[in-house]
Amino acid sequence: MAAAYYPRVASTLQLATLPDDLLASPDDQSSPLFLDYVGQTDMAPFRVPMPIDWNYEEDVGTVV
């Protein structure tokens, strides 16, 4: 079921992961801190696909 329906739902919701530039932003201190903590374990960090519109043109001044 997951193989059939998850891709359909993901496509409909337009799932995407956090962009690199936001992860590297000086305004976001929690994500790099979390990645440092995870790096001290035997776990591998991953970005969760979310239904968030990461097109933030207004913030960079490209939207009127």
TIDRENKOL-674682 format. One record per residue (C-alpha): x, y, z; residue number from 0; residue in one letter. Coordinates in Angstrom, 1 decimal, decimal comma. Example, Ala and Ser with C-alpha at 12.3 -4.5 7.8 and 13.67 -1.06 7.14 Angstrom:
2
<<12,3 -4,5 7,8> 0 "A"> <<13,7 -1,1 7,1> 1 "S"> 
This chain:
64
<<0,0 0,0 0,0> 0 "M"> <<2,8 2,4 0,9> 1 "A"> <<4,5 1,8 -2,5> 2 "A"> <<1,3 2,7 -4,3> 3 "A"> <<-0,3 5,5 -2,4> 4 "Y"> <<2,5 7,3 -0,7> 5 "Y"> <<4,1 8,5 -4,0> 6 "P"> <<0,6 9,7 -5,1> 7 "R"> <<0,0 11,6 -1,9> 8 "V"> <<3,5 13,0 -1,9> 9 "A"> <<3,0 14,3 -5,5> 10 "S"> <<-0,3 15,8 -4,7> 11 "T"> <<1,0 17,6 -1,6> 12 "L"> <<4,2 18,6 -3,4> 13 "Q"> <<6,4 17,4 -0,5> 14 "L"> <<9,9 18,9 -0,2> 15 "A"> <<12,7 19,0 2,3> 16 "T"> <<14,3 22,0 3,9> 17 "L"> <<16,5 23,8 1,4> 18 "P"> <<20,2 24,1 2,1> 19 "D"> <<20,2 27,8 2,3> 20 "D"> <<17,6 27,8 5,1> 21 "L"> <<19,5 25,1 6,9> 22 "L"> <<22,7 27,3 6,7> 23 "A"> <<20,9 30,5 7,7> 24 "S"> <<22,4 32,2 10,8> 25 "P"> <<18,8 32,8 12,0> 26 "D"> <<18,3 29,0 12,4> 27 "D"> <<20,5 27,9 15,3> 28 "Q"> <<18,5 24,8 16,3> 29 "S"> <<19,0 22,7 13,1> 30 "S"> <<22,8 22,9 13,1> 31 "P"> <<22,8 22,2 16,8> 32 "L"> <<20,6 19,2 16,3> 33 "F"> <<22,8 17,9 13,5> 34 "L"> <<25,9 18,2 15,8> 35 "D"> <<24,2 16,2 18,5> 36 "Y"> <<23,1 13,5 16,0> 37 "V"> <<26,7 13,4 14,6> 38 "G"> <<27,9 12,3 18,0> 39 "Q"> <<25,7 9,2 17,9> 40 "T"> <<25,5 6,2 15,5> 41 "D"> <<22,4 7,6 13,9> 42 "M"> <<22,2 9,3 10,5> 43 "A"> <<20,3 12,6 10,2> 44 "P"> <<17,8 13,0 7,4> 45 "F"> <<15,4 15,7 6,2> 46 "R"> <<11,7 14,9 6,5> 47 "V"> <<9,7 15,7 3,3> 48 "P"> <<7,0 18,2 4,3> 49 "M"> <<4,1 19,9 2,5> 50 "P"> <<5,6 23,3 2,9> 51 "I"> <<6,0 25,8 0,1> 52 "D"> <<9,7 26,7 0,3> 53 "W"> <<9,3 29,3 -2,5> 54 "N"> <<10,0 32,3 -0,4> 55 "Y"> <<10,5 35,0 -3,0> 56 "E"> <<8,9 37,6 -0,9> 57 "E"> <<11,6 37,3 1,7> 58 "D"> <<14,4 37,8 -0,9> 59 "V"> <<12,6 40,7 -2,6> 60 "G"> <<11,6 39,1 -5,9> 61 "T"> <<7,9 39,4 -5,4> 62 "V"> <<6,1 42,7 -5,8> 63 "V"> 
